[in-house]
C-alpha cells in the first residue's frame, strides 16, 4: 500500500523531472517514485547503483560493470565462496559482500532477474539448435 506525500521542489527540479520522465517514457510521478526508492536503496547499500541498458533497469556494483544478479549467479556456481568469487571476478571482496547484502534485502528483485536470464538463455539455445537443425536437415 502506498502513502501519499506532498513536497515542494526547488528551482527547476520539476522541469528536469518532466524532461527525464519524457525520456524514460513514463509519468513524472512514477519516475519520481522510482528515483526516490533507488536513492534510498543506494543510501542503504553504498556500493550499489542503478543502471539502465539493453537488459532494462537493474542494480549494479558501483565501480565496475557487474550487475548484482551476475555476482549472485557466480556465487551460486562457486558454493557461495565470496573469497573465491572475488578472486575469479578480480574485484575486492567487499564488493561481493555488498552484492550479498543487497540480495538479502531485495531477494525478489534479484531472483526475478535470475529467472529472466535463465529463460532467455534457454530461448537462445533453442533458437541456435533450430538453426543447426535447419543447416543439417
Beta strands, then each sheet from edge to edge (+ up, - down):
strand 1: 48-53
strand 2: 56-61
sheet 1: 1+ 2-
end
